[in-house]
Amino acid sequence: MIAITITLPLPDKSLSPNARVHWAKKSKVVKAYRAAAFLASFAATKGQRLGWHNATYKAAFHWPNARRRDADNAIASIKSALDGIADAGVVLNDSGLWPERPTFTTDRDNPRIEITITHEP
């Protein structure tokens, strides 16, 4: 199986489904996070459009503190990143991306999210 890993900053709090934020601000944040995921995906694939029909992804969240997090909200907050991954051509459409259970760890020095996408032939 082929897999690639994309590293991004943690999603902005306004991307949480529970956030109450003005639509214009959220729109800017969504666009920026989608673009960041596109660029990270483009770099990870060296510009090659993989065009996978089906793939699974595992999101590893590395938070700056040990506070408890809700897995559903964490996954929902990376929707724009998944759209950016699809924009980069890793998958044909983000409907072909299926999540695995996310993992949460603490990394005070380097908070981030690592999304590993595995091709499902």
MORA-V189802 format. One record per pair of residues at least 6 apart in sequence whose C-alpha atoms are under 8 Angstrom apart, sorted by sequence separation. I is the first residue (numbers start at 1). GAP is how many residues later the second one is. D is the distance in whole Angstrom. If there is no record, write none. Layout:
BEGIN
I;GAP;D, I;GAP;D
END
This chain:
BEGIN
13;6;7, 14;6;7, 42;6;7, 85;6;7, 86;6;6, 91;6;7, 14;7;6, 86;7;6, 86;8;5, 85;9;8, 15;11;7, 83;11;6, 14;12;6, 82;12;7, 15;14;7, 14;15;8, 15;15;7, 59;16;8, 12;17;7, 11;22;7, 75;27;8, 8;28;7, 8;29;7, 6;31;8, 71;31;7, 8;32;7, 7;33;7, 6;34;6, 6;35;6, 55;36;7, 52;37;8, 54;37;7, 6;38;7, 51;38;5, 52;38;6, 53;38;6, 5;39;7, 49;39;7, 50;39;6, 51;39;5, 52;39;4, 53;39;6, 66;39;8, 4;40;7, 49;40;5, 50;40;5, 51;40;5, 52;40;6, 53;40;7, 57;40;7, 59;40;8, 66;40;6, 4;41;8, 48;41;8, 49;41;6, 50;41;7, 51;41;5, 55;41;6, 56;41;5, 57;41;6, 58;41;6, 59;41;8, 61;41;7, 63;41;7, 65;41;6, 54;42;5, 55;42;5, 56;42;5, 57;42;5, 58;42;5, 59;42;8, 60;42;6, 61;42;6, 62;42;6, 63;42;6, 64;42;6, 65;42;7, 38;43;8, 41;43;8, 53;43;6, 54;43;6, 55;43;6, 56;43;6, 57;43;6, 58;43;7, 59;43;5, 60;43;5, 61;43;5, 62;43;5, 63;43;5, 64;43;5, 65;43;6, 37;44;5, 41;44;6, 54;44;8, 56;44;7, 58;44;6, 59;44;6, 60;44;6, 61;44;6, 62;44;5, 63;44;6, 64;44;4, 36;45;8, 37;45;7, 45;45;8, 58;45;8, 60;45;8, 62;45;6, 63;45;7, 64;45;7, 34;46;5, 35;46;8, 38;46;4, 42;46;6, 64;46;7, 33;47;6, 34;47;5, 37;47;5, 38;47;5, 41;47;6, 64;47;5, 33;48;6, 34;48;8, 36;48;7, 37;48;6, 38;48;8, 62;48;8, 63;48;5, 31;49;8, 34;49;6, 35;49;6, 38;49;6, 39;49;8, 41;49;7, 62;49;5, 63;49;7, 30;50;6, 34;50;4, 38;50;5, 61;50;8, 62;50;5, 10;51;7, 33;51;8, 34;51;8, 61;51;6, 62;51;6, 10;52;8, 61;52;5, 10;53;8, 60;53;6, 61;53;7, 59;54;7, 60;54;5, 18;55;8, 59;55;6, 60;55;6, 17;56;6, 59;56;5, 16;57;6, 58;57;6, 59;57;7, 16;58;7, 57;58;6, 58;58;5, 17;59;7, 57;59;5, 58;59;7, 16;60;7, 17;60;7, 57;60;4, 15;61;8, 16;61;5, 56;61;6, 57;61;6, 15;62;5, 55;62;6, 56;62;5, 15;63;7, 55;63;5, 56;63;7, 55;64;4, 56;64;7, 54;65;6, 55;65;5, 11;66;6, 54;66;5, 11;67;7, 52;67;7, 54;67;7, 10;101;7, 9;102;7, 10;102;5, 9;103;5, 10;103;6, 8;104;6, 9;104;6, 7;105;7, 8;105;5, 7;106;6, 8;106;6, 7;107;4, 6;108;6, 7;108;6, 5;109;6, 6;109;5, 5;110;6, 6;110;6, 5;111;4, 4;112;6, 5;112;6, 3;113;7, 4;113;5, 3;114;5, 4;114;7, 3;115;4, 2;116;6, 3;116;6, 1;117;7, 2;117;6, 1;118;6, 1;119;7
END
